[in-house]
Amino acid sequence: MQTPAYHRVHHAQNVRYMDMNYNSITLLWDWIFGTLQPLDDAEPVTYGITRGVDTASFWDVHFGEFRLLWRDMRSAPNLRTAILYLVMPPGWSPAGPQRTVAELKAQLLLAAEGAVESPPGPQSAS
C-alpha cells in the first residue's frame, strides 16, 4: 500500500529518488519493475524538478517543460534527432554528455565507491 514516505520519494529531485515510485495506490508494479525505492532517513527528500522554475509564472510552472522540449526539437539538426528528443529520456542529448537519470545514478554509484566526484545536483530554484 502506498504510504506518505513512498509518495515523498515520488516527488523528490534527489538523484537517488528520481524515476522511482510511479504507482499511486499500490506498490506492486513498482516492485515488479524495480522502481520501488523506500525513503532513506539518511537522505532527506528535496522536492521539485531539476531546473529553476519561475513560480510566479503560470506558463512556466505548467508548460515550461514543453517549451524547453520544443526548443530542443527546433534546434535539432535533422528530423531524426527531433523525433529522438520526443522518445528518449529527459536529459538525452545527441552529442556531448548525457544527463539522463540513468547516467546520473551511475555517476552517483561510482562516487559512492570513491571512483569519481559526485554528479552536480539539480539546479536550485531562483
Secondary structure, DSSP 4 states (H G I P E B T S, - for coil): ---HHHHHHHTB-SGGGTT----SS-SHHHHHHT------TTS---BS-SS---TT-HHHHHHHHHHHHHHHHHT-SSHHHHHHHHHSPTT--SSS----HHHHHHHHHHHHTTSSPPPP-PPPP-
